[in-house]
């Protein structure tokens, strides 16, 4: 017997055993219901009270009472029925009356919904309803989705209460995307929805790419940071030199930093060449240039020196030091053209506005080394 099967006690009159009960009980067992019938369970010498009341009824999930002209007058049926009702009152047993004859329903069962079987040779539909009752199933049609407006409000209520909104259906994800893309919703609400959306495996690359042009810089930055922290290949491959150039030109400083870090991811993944990073040289924020310079050097691109030459006007001391270290570690292997390019780069660094005196001195010393080589 399966460990999860339902045990059902069948109360009946002996006269109804062959005409209905045994066939009915066999069909129950074929459908996973452990039907308890006295003819199968009781052996000579067994105690009727112990076996019926302590094993049959006591352990039953449900009690089926077969009501017929024969059973309604049987004292045993009435005793079993009384025991069954006591158990139902304790919340442990469901009582299911099944009427197979025209007979008076006992007073104790008149407030209980019963099932009538009119044709004992053909009762498939009635049998399915009895199974539904045993297993607690319902035939209600599936519940459809509420209108979009109500779903939107439910989503907003969940976010406002700190609950995780539903996102396991296409409609739920579409509602979440609609809220994120709705620029008329409060910025904080949109960000809450966006944070949840970015944790989904099913997030749409098209939606994310659209959000990179969102008027709210926090939205743009949040998307870029998420792509940097969780660089899924299929999402990274949505980028090309054109759209990366656009996000690198973002006027917001923090967004530009996030854009540059993402561009470095694309270079490291081999999706874009390191040359794309030179686009940040037009940005006024020193940090984006430093990040780009580090990434270009790390990339090992054959044209690294040429790419670094694009940053020759930078005055930030860390960026200048990175380029000096690169040249100093490799100038012995430079050809004449590379040496000339390196010297020009260093001379620009030495004369860059706001370059510190210490940085200028180090740059001039390195220029002397290259000239003496």
Number of C-alpha atoms within 10 A of each C-alpha: 9 8 5 8 15 19 20 26 28 26 27 25 21 14 13 17 17 10 12 15 20 17 13 17 20 14 14 19 17 10 11 15 22 20 26 22 20 18 10 9 12 13 11 5 6 11 11 12 10 11 16 20 17 12 14 23 24 19 15 23 21 25 29 23 25 25 27 20 17 15 21 19 13 13 11 14 19 18 12 21 21 13 15 26 18 13 20 16 10 9 9 15 21 20 23 20 22 19 19 18 17 11 13 12 15 13 8 11 15 11 8 11 11 18 17 16 17 13 11 14 10 10 13 12 10 16 17 12 15 20 16 13 15 20 14 9 11 9 7 6 6 6 6 6 10 10 8 13 10 11 16 17 11 15 22 20 13 15 17 13 10 10 11 11 19 14 17 10 9 10 14 18 19 13 19 23 19 15 21 24 19 11 13 9 11 11 15 12 14 23 18 15 24 21 15 14 20 17 11 12 8 12 14 14 14 10 13 23 17 11 21 22 14 15 10 14 19 16 24 25 22 19 22 26 18 15 21 20 11 12 15 11 12 9 16 19 13 14 16 14 15 9 12 20 19 13 22 27 19 19 13 15 18 17 25 24 24 23 29 30 23 23 30 25 19 23 21 16 14 11 17 20 17 26 18 22 28 19 20 28 21 13 17 12 16 17 19 24 24 23 17 27 26 15 20 25 18 14 16 11 15 9 14 17 20 15 19 23 19 18 24 22 19 22 21 19 17 14 21 24 15 15 24 20 11 14 22 14 9 9 16 11 10 14 10 9 9 16 20 14 17 26 21 15 24 26 18 19 28 25 17 16 12 11 17 14 11 9 18 21 12 15 23 16 11 20 21 11 12 17 10 6 8
